[in-house]
Amino acid sequence: MTSKINASHILVKTETEALALLTYLKNGKSFEELARERSLCPSGKKGGCLGWFGRGQMVKEFENASFSGKKGEIVGPIKTQFGWHIIKIVDSQ
């Protein structure tokens, strides 16, 4: 069972914005570039990089989505109390 995830994310205010980001990603836009341009989270400056985290460190919806994904996968949009997230699973242990 996965105990740690290395992930990046893009945080936006609306589901519509999150769905638009998925379209950009499917059309070849760089996740890191979109994070720097669009993310409301301070991690956006680092291309959305959150680094490694374990269970119990993120809000439940974000954690569930992150731990359900596979390395290299884009997960979302996921709604939390902070807004809408697109999550990129960088690695897992």
PyRosetta script that sets phi, psi and omega in degrees:
from pyrosetta import init, pose_from_sequence

init()
pose = pose_from_sequence("MTSKINASHILVKTETEALALLTYLKNGKSFEELARERSLCPSGKKGGCLGWFGRGQMVKEFENASFSGKKGEIVGPIKTQFGWHIIKIVDSQ")
pose.set_psi(1, 140.5)
pose.set_omega(1, 179.9)
pose.set_phi(2, -67.7)
pose.set_psi(2, 131.5)
pose.set_omega(2, 179.5)
pose.set_phi(3, -111.5)
pose.set_psi(3, -21.7)
pose.set_omega(3, 178.8)
pose.set_phi(4, -140.3)
pose.set_psi(4, 149.0)
pose.set_omega(4, 178.7)
pose.set_phi(5, -128.0)
pose.set_psi(5, 140.7)
pose.set_omega(5, 170.1)
pose.set_phi(6, -110.2)
pose.set_psi(6, 116.6)
pose.set_omega(6, -174.2)
pose.set_phi(7, -139.1)
pose.set_psi(7, 159.3)
pose.set_omega(7, 170.9)
pose.set_phi(8, -122.4)
pose.set_psi(8, 158.0)
pose.set_omega(8, 177.5)
pose.set_phi(9, -149.6)
pose.set_psi(9, 163.2)
pose.set_omega(9, 172.8)
pose.set_phi(10, -123.5)
pose.set_psi(10, 126.5)
pose.set_omega(10, -179.4)
pose.set_phi(11, -109.7)
pose.set_psi(11, 126.6)
pose.set_omega(11, 177.0)
pose.set_phi(12, -133.1)
pose.set_psi(12, 169.0)
pose.set_omega(12, -175.0)
pose.set_phi(13, -78.2)
pose.set_psi(13, -33.8)
pose.set_omega(13, -171.4)
pose.set_phi(14, -125.6)
pose.set_psi(14, 156.9)
pose.set_omega(14, 175.7)
pose.set_phi(15, -63.0)
pose.set_psi(15, -36.5)
pose.set_omega(15, 178.9)
pose.set_phi(16, -58.9)
pose.set_psi(16, -45.1)
pose.set_omega(16, 177.5)
pose.set_phi(17, -62.5)
pose.set_psi(17, -42.7)
pose.set_omega(17, -179.5)
pose.set_phi(18, -62.9)
pose.set_psi(18, -42.6)
pose.set_omega(18, 178.9)
pose.set_phi(19, -65.4)
pose.set_psi(19, -36.8)
pose.set_omega(19, 176.5)
pose.set_phi(20, -63.6)
pose.set_psi(20, -39.4)
pose.set_omega(20, 177.9)
pose.set_phi(21, -61.9)
pose.set_psi(21, -41.3)
pose.set_omega(21, 177.4)
pose.set_phi(22, -59.7)
pose.set_psi(22, -40.1)
pose.set_omega(22, 177.9)
pose.set_phi(23, -62.9)
pose.set_psi(23, -45.8)
pose.set_omega(23, 177.9)
pose.set_phi(24, -58.9)
pose.set_psi(24, -42.9)
pose.set_omega(24, -179.5)
pose.set_phi(25, -64.3)
pose.set_psi(25, -42.3)
pose.set_omega(25, 178.9)
pose.set_phi(26, -64.4)
pose.set_psi(26, -26.7)
pose.set_omega(26, 179.8)
pose.set_phi(27, -91.6)
pose.set_psi(27, 11.9)
pose.set_omega(27, 172.2)
pose.set_phi(28, 98.2)
pose.set_psi(28, 2.3)
pose.set_omega(28, 178.6)
pose.set_phi(29, -68.3)
pose.set_psi(29, 143.4)
pose.set_omega(29, -179.2)
pose.set_phi(30, -70.8)
pose.set_psi(30, 131.1)
pose.set_omega(30, 178.1)
pose.set_phi(31, -58.5)
pose.set_psi(31, -46.7)
pose.set_omega(31, -177.3)
pose.set_phi(32, -62.4)
pose.set_psi(32, -40.7)
pose.set_omega(32, 179.0)
pose.set_phi(33, -64.7)
pose.set_psi(33, -45.0)
pose.set_omega(33, 177.6)
pose.set_phi(34, -62.2)
pose.set_psi(34, -40.1)
pose.set_omega(34, 178.7)
pose.set_phi(35, -61.0)
pose.set_psi(35, -45.8)
pose.set_omega(35, 179.9)
pose.set_phi(36, -63.1)
pose.set_psi(36, -37.4)
pose.set_omega(36, -176.8)
pose.set_phi(37, -79.7)
pose.set_psi(37, -36.8)
pose.set_omega(37, -166.3)
pose.set_phi(38, -117.6)
pose.set_psi(38, -23.4)
pose.set_omega(38, -171.2)
pose.set_phi(39, -69.4)
pose.set_psi(39, 138.1)
pose.set_omega(39, 176.9)
pose.set_phi(40, -84.9)
pose.set_psi(40, -11.1)
pose.set_omega(40, -179.0)
pose.set_phi(41, -83.9)
pose.set_psi(41, 143.6)
pose.set_omega(41, 175.9)
pose.set_phi(42, -55.7)
pose.set_psi(42, -25.1)
pose.set_omega(42, 177.9)
pose.set_phi(43, -64.3)
pose.set_psi(43, -16.9)
pose.set_omega(43, 178.4)
pose.set_phi(44, -56.0)
pose.set_psi(44, -34.3)
pose.set_omega(44, 179.4)
pose.set_phi(45, -62.7)
pose.set_psi(45, -24.2)
pose.set_omega(45, 179.1)
pose.set_phi(46, -102.8)
pose.set_psi(46, 26.6)
pose.set_omega(46, -179.6)
pose.set_phi(47, 72.2)
pose.set_psi(47, 19.0)
pose.set_omega(47, 178.3)
pose.set_phi(48, 89.9)
pose.set_psi(48, 0.2)
pose.set_omega(48, -174.0)
pose.set_phi(49, -63.9)
pose.set_psi(49, 123.2)
pose.set_omega(49, 175.3)
pose.set_phi(50, -102.3)
pose.set_psi(50, -15.0)
pose.set_omega(50, -177.1)
pose.set_phi(51, 75.4)
pose.set_psi(51, -158.9)
pose.set_omega(51, -177.3)
pose.set_phi(52, -84.6)
pose.set_psi(52, 140.8)
pose.set_omega(52, 173.1)
pose.set_phi(53, -149.4)
pose.set_psi(53, 154.3)
pose.set_omega(53, 179.6)
pose.set_phi(54, -107.7)
pose.set_psi(54, -178.6)
pose.set_omega(54, 178.3)
pose.set_phi(55, -65.9)
pose.set_psi(55, 142.9)
pose.set_omega(55, 179.6)
pose.set_phi(56, 86.8)
pose.set_psi(56, 1.3)
pose.set_omega(56, -178.8)
pose.set_phi(57, -99.1)
pose.set_psi(57, -18.7)
pose.set_omega(57, -178.8)
pose.set_phi(58, -119.1)
pose.set_psi(58, 164.5)
pose.set_omega(58, 175.8)
pose.set_phi(59, -61.2)
pose.set_psi(59, 150.5)
pose.set_omega(59, -169.4)
pose.set_phi(60, -54.1)
pose.set_psi(60, -46.5)
pose.set_omega(60, -177.7)
pose.set_phi(61, -61.5)
pose.set_psi(61, -42.3)
pose.set_omega(61, -179.6)
pose.set_phi(62, -66.9)
pose.set_psi(62, -44.3)
pose.set_omega(62, 178.7)
pose.set_phi(63, -60.6)
pose.set_psi(63, -49.1)
pose.set_omega(63, -179.0)
pose.set_phi(64, -57.7)
pose.set_psi(64, -45.0)
pose.set_omega(64, -179.7)
pose.set_phi(65, -65.5)
pose.set_psi(65, -43.6)
pose.set_omega(65, -178.3)
pose.set_phi(66, -63.2)
pose.set_psi(66, -45.9)
pose.set_omega(66, -177.3)
pose.set_phi(67, -76.2)
pose.set_psi(67, -11.6)
pose.set_omega(67, 176.7)
pose.set_phi(68, -88.2)
pose.set_psi(68, -14.8)
pose.set_omega(68, -178.4)
pose.set_phi(69, -85.5)
pose.set_psi(69, 166.9)
pose.set_omega(69, 177.8)
pose.set_phi(70, -113.3)
pose.set_psi(70, 157.1)
pose.set_omega(70, 179.3)
pose.set_phi(71, -50.0)
pose.set_psi(71, 129.5)
pose.set_omega(71, 179.3)
pose.set_phi(72, 88.5)
pose.set_psi(72, -8.9)
pose.set_omega(72, -176.0)
pose.set_phi(73, -84.1)
pose.set_psi(73, 148.7)
pose.set_omega(73, 171.9)
pose.set_phi(74, -102.8)
pose.set_psi(74, 128.0)
pose.set_omega(74, -177.2)
pose.set_phi(75, -118.7)
pose.set_psi(75, 137.7)
pose.set_omega(75, 175.3)
pose.set_phi(76, 134.3)
pose.set_psi(76, -179.5)
pose.set_omega(76, 6.0)
pose.set_phi(77, -76.3)
pose.set_psi(77, 145.2)
pose.set_omega(77, 179.7)
pose.set_phi(78, -120.4)
pose.set_psi(78, 129.3)
pose.set_omega(78, 179.5)
pose.set_phi(79, -95.8)
pose.set_psi(79, 131.4)
pose.set_omega(79, 172.2)
pose.set_phi(80, -131.5)
pose.set_psi(80, -177.9)
pose.set_omega(80, 177.9)
pose.set_phi(81, -64.2)
pose.set_psi(81, -16.1)
pose.set_omega(81, -177.8)
pose.set_phi(82, -92.0)
pose.set_psi(82, -18.5)
pose.set_omega(82, -177.8)
pose.set_phi(83, 141.1)
pose.set_psi(83, -148.6)
pose.set_omega(83, -177.0)
pose.set_phi(84, -111.6)
pose.set_psi(84, 133.8)
pose.set_omega(84, -175.6)
pose.set_phi(85, -117.6)
pose.set_psi(85, 142.2)
pose.set_omega(85, 164.2)
pose.set_phi(86, -113.2)
pose.set_psi(86, 125.0)
pose.set_omega(86, -173.1)
pose.set_phi(87, -115.4)
pose.set_psi(87, 133.2)
pose.set_omega(87, 174.5)
pose.set_phi(88, -109.2)
pose.set_psi(88, 121.3)
pose.set_omega(88, 178.5)
pose.set_phi(89, -83.6)
pose.set_psi(89, 110.3)
pose.set_omega(89, -177.8)
pose.set_phi(90, -82.9)
pose.set_psi(90, -42.8)
pose.set_omega(90, -178.3)
pose.set_phi(91, -164.8)
pose.set_psi(91, 168.7)
pose.set_omega(91, 176.5)
pose.set_phi(92, -150.2)
pose.set_psi(92, 156.9)
pose.set_omega(92, 178.4)
pose.set_phi(93, -130.2)
pose.dump_pdb("model.pdb")
